[in-house]
Amino acid sequence: NFMLTQPHSVSESPGKTVTISCTRSSGSFASTYVHWYQQRPGSAPTTIIYEDNQRPSGVPDRFSGSIDSSSNSASLTISGLKPEDEADYYCQSYDSSTLVFGGGTKVSVL
Amino acid sequence: QVQLVQSGAEVKKPGSSVRVSCKVSGGTFSSSAFTWVRQAPGQGLEWMGGIIPIYVTTNYAQKFQGRVTISADESTATAYMDLHSLRSEDTAVYYCARGRNWFDSWGQGTLVTVSS
């Protein structure tokens, strides 16, 4: 099995941009997709990015996803940060029949 | 719009079993896949396993093999997760989600507390 490593926390001021990394320990993001979920305090997760860089209907384009094959990492970027973006964010990928979540990153809006 | 509505909170004794249900409305149940994810207090998300009802195929995380059973009832469009031999470390919120490799809808979560 592989692991997905995320920073524990990031913080930034409203209106700024934050980027959350997700590094895969083995295997390749080039052959499997990465997905991102937002979880506000006390709520169930919701999907904000699927298949590397696709946004579900209703997710603002302030959220974007990307892959860097050279470093085997994925990134979630939130631009124009808003107070309601304060939440935990999880990356997730898979390998054959095993799904793995990253440990989560707490985004604080200062 | 697909909705997943889970059963209510449970308090269980160590060594017992728990069943959490996930009723699905607004979508095509049989051809969808459903996955169970849990979250211990203050911790991250943990994949447990999933099912594709139309193929009656299940897939479980190695950690839970032999202790979890995921099933589905097409007649009621409900997915189930049974966890056996409960221990205190199983205290968590359990979520069902629609999808196999990623999830487009989530249930509201069910808190299972294991305590003597």
Interface residues (C-beta under 8 A of the other chain):
Chain A: N1 Y33 H35 Y37 Q39 A44 P45 T46 T47 Y50 E51 P56 D88 Y90 Q92 Y94 S97 T98 L99 V100 F101 G102 G103 G104
Chain B: T35 V37 G44 L45 E46 W47 N59 A61 Q62 Y95 A97 N101 W102 F103 D104 W106 G107 Q108 G109
